[in-house]
Amino acid sequence: MRFGRIATPDGMFFCTVEGAEGEEQCKVIEGTPFTDPKYTGKEYAMKDVRLLAPMLPSKIIAIGRNYADHVAEVFKKSAEHLPPTLFLKPPTAVVGPGAAIKIPEFATNVEFEGELALVIGKPCKNVKAEDWKSVVRGFTVINDVSSRDLQFADGQWSRAKGIDTFAPLGPWIETNLDAIDTDNLPIKAHLTRGDVTETKQDSNSNQMIMNIGQIVEFITASMTLLPGDIISTGSPAGTAPMEPGDFIEIEIPGIGKLGNPVERA
């Protein structure tokens, strides 16, 4: 099942999203996506609503340096010397599908990072790797936008990755965990500049250093996660600078496509 969040002439609602690509229907539900849906009877065609970020998390917990090839391209060192690490992105960085990524003047080398994201479904702490499905509500797509100049100048990553609009999220939450092979999941990012579209990231989750279960265990050993919290599982290689006027689309089969234009703040 796919859960989304939409803006309509009647207000903002959580909904289920049904139908083939280009023909999706949004069926409004009561409450949130954390329980079995109870429908209100309202229904909208996707073309008649605005798709929002599917969740406004209390926090985004991200795994950095979780793909060896990405460590090599960004940090110029091997993953053996720079193991995976944790960092946080604030909820104010979240925007939805189609919303602009806005680059401020002081960020001079901004790159996209297409990543698989987990949506936490219930409060949890000290979760064992083999039990990760018991606390994850579903999957979505995240763009971990990063200002490389600030990342290396500051030495810690809060400012570089926490700027407003630097966490596009969506398009919805896919809750069928068993339908997604997290050990063999293609992840692509496409950059459109002018009339030319290039696939920059073309990788697979089988390149992760820490797998999904290990990530959940690692994070929950340190902090309590709450319903709606997002875990960003790390970026493959292929990240590249983007500039105002570009359009970035992250694509993960079985989950969806997340596209955002780039503007000057």
C-alpha positions as CSV (number, residue, x, y, z in Angstrom):
1,M,0.0,0.0,0.0
2,R,1.1,3.5,-0.7
3,F,0.4,6.4,1.7
4,G,0.7,10.0,0.6
5,R,0.0,13.5,1.8
6,I,-1.9,15.9,-0.4
7,A,-3.0,19.5,-0.6
8,T,-6.5,20.0,-2.0
9,P,-9.0,22.8,-2.2
10,D,-10.6,21.3,0.9
11,G,-7.4,21.1,3.0
12,M,-4.4,18.9,3.5
13,F,-4.9,15.1,4.1
14,F,-3.2,11.8,4.3
15,C,-4.4,9.4,1.7
16,T,-3.7,6.1,0.0
17,V,-2.5,6.3,-3.6
18,E,-3.8,3.8,-6.0
19,G,-3.6,3.2,-9.7
20,A,-0.9,3.1,-12.4
21,E,1.6,5.8,-13.0
22,G,-0.1,8.8,-14.5
23,E,-3.5,7.6,-13.4
24,E,-3.2,7.7,-9.6
25,Q,-6.2,8.2,-7.4
26,C,-5.9,9.6,-3.9
27,K,-8.3,8.2,-1.3
28,V,-8.4,10.4,1.8
29,I,-8.0,8.6,5.2
30,E,-8.7,9.5,8.7
31,G,-5.7,10.0,11.0
32,T,-2.2,9.0,9.9
33,P,-0.5,6.2,7.9
34,F,0.5,4.3,11.0
35,T,-2.7,2.3,11.3
36,D,-4.9,0.4,8.8
37,P,-6.6,3.0,6.7
38,K,-10.2,4.2,7.5
39,Y,-11.5,6.1,4.4
40,T,-13.5,9.3,4.6
41,G,-15.1,8.9,1.2
42,K,-13.2,11.8,-0.3
43,E,-11.3,10.9,-3.4
44,Y,-9.1,13.0,-5.8
45,A,-7.3,12.4,-9.0
46,M,-3.6,13.0,-8.6
47,K,-3.7,15.6,-11.3
48,D,-6.1,17.7,-9.3
49,V,-4.0,17.9,-6.1
50,R,-0.5,18.9,-5.0
51,L,1.6,16.0,-3.6
52,L,3.4,17.0,-0.4
53,A,6.2,15.3,1.5
54,P,4.6,12.2,2.8
55,M,5.7,12.8,6.4
56,L,7.0,15.7,8.6
57,P,9.4,13.8,10.8
58,S,10.7,14.9,14.2
59,K,14.2,14.2,12.8
60,I,16.0,12.8,9.8
61,I,18.8,10.4,10.8
62,A,21.2,9.8,8.0
63,I,24.0,7.4,7.4
64,G,27.0,9.0,5.8
65,R,29.8,7.2,4.0
66,N,27.7,4.0,3.6
67,Y,28.9,3.3,0.0
68,A,32.6,2.8,-0.6
69,D,32.6,4.3,-4.1
70,H,30.9,7.5,-2.8
71,V,33.5,7.7,0.0
72,A,36.2,7.6,-2.6
73,E,34.7,10.2,-4.9
74,V,33.9,12.8,-2.1
75,F,36.5,12.2,0.6
76,K,39.3,10.8,-1.6
77,K,39.9,8.1,0.9
78,S,39.0,4.4,1.2
79,A,36.0,3.3,3.3
80,E,38.4,1.3,5.5
81,H,39.7,4.6,6.8
82,L,36.3,6.4,6.8
83,P,33.6,4.0,8.1
84,P,29.9,4.9,8.1
85,T,28.8,7.7,10.4
86,L,25.6,9.3,11.7
87,F,24.4,12.8,11.2
88,L,21.0,14.6,11.5
89,K,19.0,16.8,9.1
90,P,16.4,19.1,10.7
91,P,12.7,18.7,9.8
92,T,12.7,22.2,8.4
93,A,14.8,20.9,5.5
94,V,11.9,18.8,4.2
95,V,10.1,19.7,1.0
96,G,7.8,17.6,-1.1
97,P,7.8,16.4,-4.7
98,G,8.0,19.3,-7.2
99,A,9.0,21.9,-4.6
100,A,12.1,23.9,-5.3
101,I,15.5,23.2,-3.8
102,K,16.7,26.7,-3.0
103,I,20.4,27.3,-2.9
104,P,21.6,30.3,-0.9
105,E,24.4,32.6,-2.1
106,F,26.8,31.3,0.6
107,A,26.5,27.7,-0.6
108,T,28.8,27.5,-3.6
109,N,29.1,23.8,-4.4
110,V,25.8,22.0,-3.8
111,E,25.3,18.4,-4.9
112,F,22.3,16.0,-4.9
113,E,22.4,12.6,-3.3
114,G,19.7,10.1,-4.2
115,E,19.0,7.7,-1.4
116,L,16.6,5.0,-0.1
117,A,14.8,6.2,3.0
118,L,12.9,4.3,5.8
119,V,9.9,5.7,7.6
120,I,9.7,4.6,11.2
121,G,6.2,3.3,12.2
122,K,6.4,3.2,16.0
123,P,8.5,4.3,19.0
124,C,11.5,2.1,19.2
125,K,14.9,1.7,20.9
126,N,17.6,-1.0,20.9
127,V,16.1,-2.8,17.9
128,K,18.0,-5.9,16.7
129,A,19.0,-6.0,13.1
130,E,16.8,-9.0,12.3
131,D,13.8,-7.2,13.7
132,W,14.0,-4.1,11.6
133,K,10.7,-4.8,9.8
134,S,8.8,-4.6,13.0
135,V,9.5,-0.9,13.4
136,V,9.6,0.3,9.8
137,R,6.3,1.5,8.3
138,G,7.6,1.8,4.8
139,F,10.0,3.1,2.2
140,T,10.3,6.4,0.5
141,V,12.9,8.4,-1.5
142,I,15.1,11.2,-0.2
143,N,17.5,13.7,-1.8
144,D,20.2,14.4,0.8
145,V,21.2,17.7,-0.7
146,S,24.7,18.7,0.5
147,S,26.8,21.8,0.2
148,R,30.3,20.4,-0.2
149,D,32.0,23.7,0.4
150,L,30.3,24.1,3.8
151,Q,30.7,20.4,4.6
152,F,34.5,20.6,4.4
153,A,34.8,24.1,5.8
154,D,32.8,23.4,8.9
155,G,34.1,19.9,9.6
156,Q,30.7,18.8,10.8
157,W,27.7,18.6,8.5
158,S,24.7,20.3,10.1
159,R,24.8,23.5,8.1
160,A,25.9,21.9,4.8
161,K,23.0,19.4,4.9
162,G,20.5,21.2,7.0
163,I,19.7,24.3,4.9
164,D,16.0,24.8,4.2
165,T,14.8,22.7,1.3
166,F,17.8,20.4,1.4
167,A,15.7,17.3,2.2
168,P,13.2,16.6,-0.7
169,L,11.1,13.6,0.4
170,G,8.6,11.5,-1.4
171,P,6.6,10.8,-3.5
172,W,4.8,8.6,-1.0
173,I,5.4,5.8,1.6
174,E,5.5,2.2,0.2
175,T,4.4,-0.1,3.0
176,N,4.8,-3.5,1.4
177,L,8.2,-4.2,2.9
178,D,8.4,-7.7,1.4
179,A,7.9,-6.4,-2.1
180,I,11.1,-4.4,-2.0
181,D,14.4,-6.3,-2.1
182,T,16.6,-4.0,0.0
183,D,19.6,-6.1,-0.7
184,N,19.3,-5.6,-4.5
185,L,17.6,-2.3,-5.2
186,P,18.5,0.0,-8.1
187,I,19.0,3.6,-7.2
188,K,19.3,6.3,-9.9
189,A,19.5,10.0,-10.1
190,H,18.9,12.0,-13.3
191,L,20.0,15.6,-13.8
192,T,18.3,17.8,-16.4
193,R,20.1,20.9,-17.5
194,G,18.5,22.8,-20.4
195,D,17.3,20.1,-22.9
196,V,19.8,17.5,-21.8
197,T,19.1,14.8,-19.1
198,E,22.0,12.7,-17.8
199,T,21.8,9.8,-15.4
200,K,24.4,10.6,-12.8
201,Q,23.8,8.0,-10.1
202,D,23.2,4.5,-11.3
203,S,23.9,2.1,-8.5
204,N,22.3,-0.5,-6.3
205,S,21.7,-1.0,-2.5
206,N,23.9,-4.2,-2.7
207,Q,26.8,-1.8,-2.6
208,M,25.9,-0.6,1.0
209,I,28.5,-1.2,3.7
210,M,25.8,-1.4,6.4
211,N,22.6,-3.1,5.3
212,I,19.1,-2.0,6.5
213,G,19.0,-4.1,9.6
214,Q,22.4,-3.1,10.7
215,I,21.5,0.6,10.1
216,V,18.4,0.3,12.3
217,E,20.3,-1.5,15.1
218,F,23.2,1.1,14.9
219,I,20.9,4.1,15.2
220,T,18.5,2.7,17.8
221,A,21.4,1.8,20.1
222,S,21.9,5.5,20.5
223,M,18.5,7.2,20.2
224,T,14.8,6.6,20.4
225,L,13.0,6.8,17.1
226,L,9.4,8.1,16.8
227,P,6.6,7.4,14.3
228,G,7.4,9.3,11.1
229,D,11.1,9.7,11.7
230,I,13.1,9.2,8.6
231,I,16.3,7.2,8.2
232,S,18.3,8.0,5.1
233,T,20.5,5.0,4.2
234,G,23.4,6.6,2.4
235,S,24.3,7.8,-1.1
236,P,25.9,5.8,-3.9
237,A,28.5,7.3,-6.1
238,G,27.6,9.7,-8.9
239,T,26.6,12.8,-7.0
240,A,27.3,15.9,-8.9
241,P,26.9,19.7,-8.6
242,M,23.6,21.3,-9.4
243,E,22.7,24.9,-10.2
244,P,19.6,27.0,-10.5
245,G,17.6,26.0,-13.5
246,D,18.4,22.3,-13.1
247,F,15.9,19.6,-12.4
248,I,16.8,16.5,-10.3
249,E,14.9,13.3,-10.3
250,I,15.6,10.4,-8.0
251,E,14.2,7.0,-9.1
252,I,13.9,3.8,-7.0
253,P,11.9,1.0,-8.7
254,G,8.9,-0.2,-6.7
255,I,8.9,2.9,-4.5
256,G,8.7,5.9,-6.9
257,K,10.3,9.0,-8.5
258,L,11.1,12.2,-6.6
259,G,11.6,15.2,-8.8
260,N,12.5,18.8,-7.8
261,P,13.6,21.9,-9.6
262,V,16.6,23.9,-8.4
263,E,16.4,27.7,-7.8
264,R,18.4,30.5,-6.2
265,A,17.1,31.2,-2.7
